[in-house]
Amino acid sequence: MASLKALKNRISSVKSTQKITRAMKTVAAAKLRRATDAAVAGRPYAERLEAVMASLASKVTIGPNSPKLLAGTGKDEVQLLVVATGERGLAGGFNTNIVRAARIKADQLIAQGKKVRFYIVGRKGRAAIRRIYPGMIVADHDMSHAKKAAFADALEIAKDLIARFEAGEFDVAHLVFSKFQSALVQLPQTIQLIPAAVPQAANDGPRGVNAAVEYEPDEESILAELLPRNVAIQIYRALLENQAGFYGAQMNAMDNATRNAGDMINRLSIQYNRTRQAAITTELVEIISGAEAL
């Protein structure tokens, strides 16, 4: 049985940990509101840009002269997975779920005979991918300097990816991230990033997409300008979604940790009181026994 001093020290240690988890929950909740606003505000622009590109792409015939970011390389042998995770842990299964989604996609591609490579964005995905797929990481982008997602970082990543694509390092790139649904739900997503997977514009699409419009210059020239920007926008959107999802997951994880610490303190306090009572009873018995012996 643990001594009274050991139990008291352990209770004190758990209380200190509980203060930390409660503070981290409060900070995560405050940051979650700003991150959620940024993620929600970024969705309409990204969706509208995709709709405009769908309208433009539906008016052109993809051929040798089409932008490479739209037409692709004509093959899909080398597949690049851009895995965007968080920079920090203590967020439950947030980072693990993103890595799991990347593993599922990678295993599917490998089963199809494709060559898979990884481009890591965020520190927490690096070690797991390197351990599971040694030698398959071609680059990683460190985001530890950024306190919040910035378009400049997304633009830098996009430029690097486009340069690698034009150099023939890969044929198709997929972006793996976590889409923010609520503070309780973050859904890992895998989307095709390069070449652009542009759907056909629907008749009931967003207002103005299917209107009779004459473009100046021609559609292919506009697409050549929009496609690189779309890559950056989709990466930026993923960073915003990840940030909101991370703070939501961290808030829940710290809330659970705080409650668990409270439960442990209660159990240890009961054990401490019982041990103390047993010690007092033993002392009383010894005193009484000694008195009777006299």
N, C-alpha and C positions, 0 to 999 in steps of 0.2 A: 504494500500500500504506500502511495506517495506521502511524503512528509507534509506537514502544514506549510512549511516554508516553500517547498517546491510548488504546491498548489497555489499559494498566494502569488508567487512569481509568475506562474503560468497565467493566472487570471489577469494580472497586470499586463502581461505581454499581449494577451488577446484583446484587452481593452484598448491598448495602443494601436493594434492593427485595425480594430473597428473604427477608431477615429480617422485613420488614414483612408479606409474604404469609404466611409461616409463623406469625407472631404472630396475624394475622387468622384463619387457619384454626383455631388453637387456641381463640381466643375464640369463634368461631362454633360449634365443636364443643361447648364448654361450655354455650353458650346454647341449642343445639339440643336437648340433653337436657331442659332445663326446659320449652322451648316444646313439645316433643313430648308430654311428660307432660300439659301443660295442654290441648293439642288433643285428645288421646285421652280425657282425663277429661271434656271438654265434649261429646263426641259422644252418650253415652247419654241425657243430659238433653234435648238437642235432638231426638233421635230419639223419645224417649218422649213429649215434648210434641206432636210431629207425630202420633203414634199416638193420643193422647187426643183431639186435635182431629179426627182422622179419625173416631173413634167418635162424637163429638158431632155432627159435620157430617152423618153418615149418618142421624141421628135427626131432622134438621130439614129443612123444605122451604124452599129459598131463594126469597125473595120480596122485595117492597118493604120489609118491616119487618125483614129480615135485616141483620146488621151489614154496613156498607159494605165493610169489609176482607175479607169473605167473598163478598158478592154482586157487588162491583165496581160500576162506573159504568154498565154495560150497553153499553159500547162499548170499542174498543181502538185508537182512532185515534192517540193520543199514547203512545209507549212510552219509558219512562225506563230507562236502563242505569246501574246503580250499579256502578262499576268500582273494585274494591278492589285496590290494588297496594302495593308496599313504599315506605318513605320513603327508602331508600338504594339505591345501585347496587352494583356489584362482586359480583353474584350470578349471573353467567352470563346465561342467557335467561329468568330467572324473571319479571321484570316485562314483558319483551317478549312472552312467551307469553300472559300475561293480557290485554295490550292486543290481541294478535292474536285471541284468543277474542271480545273485545268487538267488534272490527271485523267479524268473521264474522257475529255476531248482528246488528249494526247494518246491515250490507249486506243481509242477508236481509230485515229489516224494511222497509228503504227500498225494496227490490225489490217488496215487497208493497203499497207505497203508504202506509206508515205514517210518521208524524212521529217522529223519534228525537231524544231529548235525553239528556244525560249528567250524572251526578252522580258526581264524582270523590272517592274516599277514598284518600289516599296521594299523595305528591308525585311519584313517578316516572311515574304515568299521565297527569299533567296536560298536560305539554308535547306528548306524542305525540298525545293525543286532540285537543288544540287545533290542532295542525298538520294533522291529517288531516280533522277535522270542525270547521272554524272557525265560531264563533258558536253552537255547539250545546251548550256546557257551561252548565248552569243554576246549578250550585253545586259547590263542592269543600270537603271537610272536611280540615283540616290535622291530621295525626297526629304531627308532628315533636316535639311536647312529650312524647309518651308513650314511655317506654323499653320498655314491654311492653303488649300488648293488655289493655284494661280494659273491664269491662261498662259503666262510666259513659260511655265514648265511644260504644259501640254504642247505648246508650239515647238519647244525644243525637242521633245520626244517625237512629235510628228515629222519634223525636218529630218531627224536621224533615221526614222523608219522609211521615209520616202527615199532618202539617199541610198539606203541599203537595198530597197526594192528596185530602184533604177540601176543599181550596180549588179543586180541579178543574184543577190544573196538568198532570196526566198521568192516564192510564187504567190502565196496567199498568206495573209496575216489575220489572225483572230484576236479579239480583245476580250479578256476575261476579267470581270469585275463583279461587284455586288450592288444590285439595284435596291435603293432605299424604298421600302414600303411604309414602314412605321418604326417607332422606337423598338417594337418587339419583333419585327419581321424584316429581314434583309435577304433578298433572293439573288444567289449567284447567277450571272448571265454570261453567255458567250455569243458574241456577234462577229460577223465578218467585217473587218476594217479595210483591208486592201486585197484585191480591188473592190471598189464600192459595190455593195450588194443593193442596187437600186431597184425597188419594185416598180411595176407599171403603175402610173397614176390612175387612180380609180375615178369613176364618174362622180361619186359622191364625196370626193376628197375635200381638203380644206378649201375655203373660199378663195377663189381667184386662181387656183392651180390649173384648172382646165379651161380657163377663159381663152378666147382667141387672142393670142399675143404674138406680136412680131418682135423678134429679138435683134438687137443691134449691139455688138457684132453677132455672128451666127452662134447657134447653140453650142457647137463644139468648142468654140473659143471661150464662151462663158463657163462651160464645164471644166475646161482646163484650168480656169482660175478658181472655181468653187471647190473642186475635188480636193486639192491640198488643204484648203481651209476646213473642209468637212472632216478630214482626218483629225485635225487639231481640235475641232469642236467636239467630236465624239470622244476623244481622249479626255478633254476637259470635263465633259459631262460625266465620264466614268470616275474621274477624280473627285468631283463634287458628290456624286452618289456614294462613293466609298467613304468619304469623310463623314457624311451624315450617318451612314450605316455604322461606321466605327464608333461614333459617339453614342448612338443608340444602344449598340451591343455593350459598350463599356459601362454605360449607365445601368443597364440591367445586370451585368456581371457584378458590379460593385454593390448594387442593391442586394443581390443574393448573398454576396460575401458578408455584407453588414448584418443581414438577418442570421446567417449561419454563425457569425461571431457572437451575436446575442444569445443564440441557443447554446453555444459552447460555454459562454460565461455563466449561464443559468445552471448547466450541468456541473461545471466545476465548482460553483458556489455551493450547490447542494452537497457535493462530495467534500468540500472544505468544511462545511458546517457539521456534517456527520463525523468526519475525522476528528474535528475539534471536540465535539461532544463525547466521542469515544475516549479521547485522551483525558478529558476532564473526569469522566466516569472512572477511568482507570486510576487516576490520582486520588479520587475520593475513596475508592475501595482500598487503596494502599494506606491512606491515612487512617481509615476506620480499622483496618486490620492491625496496623501498628498500635493504635490506641487500645484495642482489645488485648493485645499481647502484653501490654503493661498491666 
